[in-house]
Amino acid sequence: MMEWNRLMSPLRAGETYRSQDDEIRTRFDQDYDRIIFSHPFRKLQDKTQVFPLPEHDFVHTRLTHSLEVSSVGRSLGKEVGKVLIDRHGLSLSTHHFGGVVAAASLAHDLGNPPFGHSGEDGISAYFTTASGLKMQTEVAGEAWVELNRFEGNAQGFRILNHERYGGLRLTYATLAAFTKYPKTASSPSDKGRRSQKKYGICTSDLGLYKALAQEMEIPEVRRDVYLRHPLSFLVEAADDICYHIIDLEDGCRLGLVTLDETIELLSAIIGERFSLEKFQKISSKEEKLGLLRALSIQQLITESVACFLDHERDILSGDFDRSMTDEMPSTPVLNQIIDLSIKKIYRARQVVEREAAGFEIIEKLMQAFCESMHHQHMEKVVKKPRLRAIYRLLPEDYQQLLEREQSLYSRLQLIVDFVSGLTDKSAVNLYKTISGFTLPG
């Protein structure tokens, strides 16, 4: 059974003692500030949420989505923390719980590449092409599985800890709450457990995760497979709440879903607090959507808190391993929202067209930079001018890191870091340059 006093560890990697909070900010508040001022976080302003390269004023990017998830996460953490402190007599405050969930939620999309899921697929697809498969003999089996299955969650953990980004050195509690899938790509999975649906730890980062799991006494249930940190359930719930409601809201604003459909679904979540008479007095569509959003998110926060507290003991023991939004009174309505979103939003022509283009762009960038890196460092042949020129398009700091690395796996990881770290627009511009479609002004 996991213990809250251990799970709320304020330690950072390399520390051997538990530092105290200062008078103004907890160490988890410091985590939040480190993330929000970081370069990878700022780049989320030009990364796809649902609609790539949005032109509509109100359509969400990964940045606005992350801020909203963090806001919901902070509320979830504080509400849960208030009960847990009384229930267990903890010498913690609600700010500690709210701070951990807010910081982990703020960072939850840091590892997402340009163009969302199509970008993830594009990175993975490169390693199944003839060019990518040529490198398989030089990469260990476990690492090759990881490269073939790019995962934004694992990439996010890497970003938070890799020297390339200055190493944010977040607290163990925040890092663990961030890790929704505490396993490596090739470790065994139990399909019935939500935390093992994907992987969230690269083999190169496993040592750090083992250290924080040991500090917080998070059990390893099988080889390189751990129980979730309990607060990761709240991070997941905050994300689920926001994308269910906000994607529907964006779809309505763009005319993909009617206002009547949106009212019907969200009022079903709000329940008795929804007054159609008062609602009809609001003339602005934007104000109507804003009210629906606020009331439905408030209701889902209430249900999520109740779900967590009801299942707390089983969460601490590892017996509960499901998505909380699958266990709430509003679950049937959330499922209806997903069904509608898949049909009318995620498969809308404008979305599918941009996803297809994004897949092509990311796969071609992977090919160009992996081949140029391999030619530069691994092949003993006369340099090819085209590949040499492409290699020089890499930022100087990446070139220096590639010079220091000795294994092909580590060098391929750095190329993945570079491509996945591009924004949508920078990926498009780089693709045009390499393909000869445009020249610098």
N, C-alpha and C positions, 0 to 999 in steps of 0.2 A: 504494500500500500504506500503510495507516494505521500509525502508530507509537505504542507504548504510552506513551512519555514525554510525548507531546503529548496523548494521549487521557485521561490522568489529571490534567488541568489543575485546580489548586485555585483558579483565578481565579473571582471573582464579577463580575457585571455592574457596569461602571463602574470596575473596577480595571485598572491598567496595569502592575502588577508582581506577581510570584508571591510571596505571603506564605508564610512558613515556618510549619509546625505548631508549637504550643506543646509543652511537655514532656509534657503529659498527654493532650491530645486532638488528633487530626488534624482538618483542616478538614472532612473528610467525616463525622467524628463530630459536629462542630458542626452539619452539615446535619441529621443524624438528630435531634439535640436540638431544633433549630428546628421541625422537622416535628411531633414528638411533643407539643410544648407549644403548638402552634398551634390556633386556634379551629376551622378547617375539619377538622382531624384529630379533635378531640374529638367533633364532631358525627357521626362515623361510628358511634358507639355506638348510634345510633337510625336507621340506614339499612339497608335490606334487603340481605342476602346472597342467599339463595334463598327463605327463608320470611319474608314481610313481617310486621312487628310480632310477632316470635316471643314466645311465652309459655313455651316449654320452656326449662328452665335451661341446657341444653347446646347449643342451636341457635346457630349463629354469626351475628353481625352483621358489617357491613363493618369494624368496629373490630377484633374478634378475628381476622377473616380477615387483615387487613392486618398485624397483629402477627405472626401465624404465617408469612405470606409473607416478612416481613422477616427472621425467624429463619432460615428456609430459605435465603433470599438471602444472608445473611451467611456461612453455611456454604459455599455455592457459591462466593462470591467469594474466601474465604480458601483453599479447596482449589485453585481455579484459580490464584490469585495465587502460591501457593507454588511451583507448577511454572513459571509464566511468569517469575518473578523469576530463577530458576536458568537457564531456557532462554535468556533475553535479557540477563542480567546487569543487571537494572534496579535503580536506587537507590531502591527502594520497599519497603514491607513488606506482609505479608499483611493487616495492618490497613487499609491504604489500599484494597485491592481489596474486602475485606469491608465496609468502611465505605461505599463508593460503592453497592454492590449493596444493602446493608441499607437505606440511606436512600432510594434510588429505589424499592425494594420497599415500604417503609413508606408512601410517597406514592402508590402506583400507582392507588388507587381514590378519590383526593381529589375528582376531578371527577364522580363518579357521583351522579346525582340521587336523590330518594326513589324507592322501589319498583323500583330496578334498571333492567333493560332496558325494562320497560313505562313507566317514567318518562322514559327517553330517547326512546321512541317518542311519548309524549305531548307532549313539548316540540317535536319535529319536526313532529308532526301539526298543531299549531296553525297553522303557516305554510302549510298546504294548505287551511285553511278559508276561507270567504268573508271573514271578518274579517282573517285573516292576509294573504290575497292582496292586500287593499287597499293594503298597505304596500310591495308589491313594486316599484312604480314609483319609490319613493324610496330604494331600496337597490341598490347596484351588483351586477351579475350574479354576480361571484365571491363577494361577501359573502352574497348571497341563497342560493347553493348551500350555504354553510356553515350558515346558519340552518335550512335545510330538512333538514339531516342532522346534528342535534346529536350530538356525539361526546364521551363522558366523558373520553377520553384528552386531547383538545385542551383541554377545560374544565379538566382537572387542571393542564396546563401554564400556563394562564391564571391559575388560583388561586395557583400557586406564585410568580407574578411580578407580579400586579396590585396596585396601591396599595390597593385595597379591603381586602386582607388584610394590609396592612402590608408586603408584598413580602418574602418570606422570604430573598431573595437567596442562593439555594443556589449551590454551585460549579458551574462549567460541566460538569464530569465527571458530577455527580449529575443535573443537568438533562438531559443528553444520554442517560444510561443510563435515565432515566425515560421518554424519548420512544421508544416502541416503533414509532410510525408517523410518521417524520420527513418529512411532506409536508403540503401544504394541501389543502383539500377539493376544489378545482377543478383542481389540478395533475394531469397525466396519470399513469395507474397501469399497472403491469405485474402482471396478475393472478397470475402465477407467482411473485411475490416476496412473502413473508410481511409484510415491512415496509411494503408498499403496500396491504394489505388494507383499511385504514381511513386516516383522516387524524388527525394528532396536533398540528397547529399551526394556530391561527386566523390569519387574515391580519393581524390587529392585533398579533400576537406574532412575526411573521415576521422583523422586524428583529433581535430578540434572538437568535432561533435562528441567523440568518445569522452574527451576531457570534461565537457560541460555536463554530459549525462552522468558521469561519475560524481561530479560535484553536487548535482541536484538529486542524485539517486533515482534517476529515471531508468527503469529496468530494460535490459536488452532481452527481447523475447526469443529471438533467433539470431543467427550470424548476421551482424550489421543491420538488424531490424529492432527498433526501439518502440516503446509506448510513446504516444503523444504527450507533450506537456499539456496539462489540462486547459490552459488559457488559449491554446491554439484552436480549440473548439469555438471560442468566442471570436477569434480572428476570422475563422472560416464563416461563422454566422454573420458577422458584419459585412463581409464580402458578398455572401449570398443575398442578404437583405438588399444591399445597394444595387447589385446588378439585376435582380428581379424587378425592382421598382423603377430604377433609373433607365434601364434599357427600354422598358415599356413606355416611360415618359418621353424618351428621345424618339422612339418610334412614332408616338402620337404627334409630336411636334413636327416630324418630317412627313406626316401624312400617310405613313405605312399602316398605322392602326387608328381606327376612328376614336373620337372622344367618347362616344357612347360605350364602346368596348372597354376603354380604359376606366371609365366611371364604374361600370358594372363589376369589373374585377377588383379594383381597389376598394370600392365601398363594401365588398364582401369581406375584405380583410378588416376594415375599420369597424364594421358591425354596428351596434346600437348608437355609437357616437356620431355616425354619419347622418346628417339631416339634409334630405334632398331639398326641402323647402328653403333652408338657408343657403344651400349650395347654388340653387338656381338664381339667387339674387346677385351672384357674382357675375359680372359681365365679361371679364377678361379670361380668355382661354389659359393664359399663362398663370393667372392667379388661381384658377380652378385646379390646374395641374399641380401647382405648388401646395395647395391645401391638401389635395389627395395624397401627395407624396409625404408630407409631414405627418399626417394622421396615420397612414398605413405603416410608415417606418416606426413611429412611436408604438403602435400595436405589436409589431414584430419584435421590437426590443423587449417589450414586456413578456411576450411569449418565450423568447430565447432565454431570458433570465430565469424564468420559471422552469424551463426545461433543464437548464444547467444545474440549478439548485436541486431539482428533484432527482437528478442522476449523478450528483456529485460523488457519492461513495463509489459507484460503479466506474465513473471516470477515473478516479484516483487509483482504482485497482486494475484498470484496463479492461474491465468487462463491457463497458459502454464504448463503442467505436463506430459511431454512425454520425451522419450530418444532422445537426440539431434542427435544421429547417425541414428535415424529413420526419420530425417527431413532434410537430406542433399543431395546434388547432387549425392554423391557417395553411397547413401543408397542401390540402386539396386545391386551394385557390392558387398557391404558388406553382403547383404542377400545371394548372390551366394556363398561367402566365407563361411558363416555359414553352408549352405546346404552341401557344399563339405566337410567341416570339420567334420560335424556330420557323414556323410557317410564313410569317409576314415580315419579320425583321431580319433574322440571320440569313434567310435565303432570298431576301430581296435582291433584285438584279444589280442595283448599284453596289451592294455589299459584296455579292459574289464576284462581280467583275473586278473590283479592287483587290479582293483576296487572291484571285487568280494571278493578277499582275504582281502582287506582293510576293507570292510563292516563286514566281519566275525570277524576280529581281534578287531575292535572298539566295536562292540556289545558285544563280550565276555569280553572285559576289563571293559566295563560299568557294566555288570552283576556281575563280580567278586568284583569290588570295591564298588558298591552300596550295595550289599548283606553284604559285610564285614563291611561297615560303619553302616548299619542298625542293624546288629548283635551287634556291639560294643556299639552303643549309644541308640538304641531304644528298643531292645528286652530284656526282663527280664528272660534270660535263662542261663544255664551253657555255658560258652564259647566253641565254636567249634574250635578245633585246626587249621583246614584248613583256616577258615575265619579269625581267629586271625592272622595267618601268613601272609595272603594276606593284611590285614589291615596294618601290620607293613612294607609292601613294599612302602606305601605312604611316601613321604618326611616328615621329622619331622615338618616342618612349616605347612604343610597341616593338620597333626594330631593335632597340637596346635590350628589351626583355627577351626577345627571340634569340639574340646572340648569346644570352646567358644560359638559356635552357639547353639541355642535352638530349632529351627524349622527344620523339616525334609526337607522342601523346600530349606532352606539356606544350609543345609548339602549336599543335592543332587546337588545344584549349584556348590559347591566346588569340588565334584567329577567330574562334567562336566568340570570345569576349568582345573582339573588335566589331564583328558583324552584328551580333545581337545588341551591342550597345549603340548602334546607329539609330538616329531618329528616322521617321518615315521619309521626310524630305531629303535628308542627307543620303539615305540609301538610294533614293530615286536619282539624285544628282550624280552620285558615284557610279551607279549603273550606267547612266547615260555617257559619262566620261569614258569608262572602260570600254563600252560598246561602240564608241566613236559617234554617238548621236549628237554630241555637243562638244564645244571647245570652250576653254576659259575665255572670258571677255578681255 
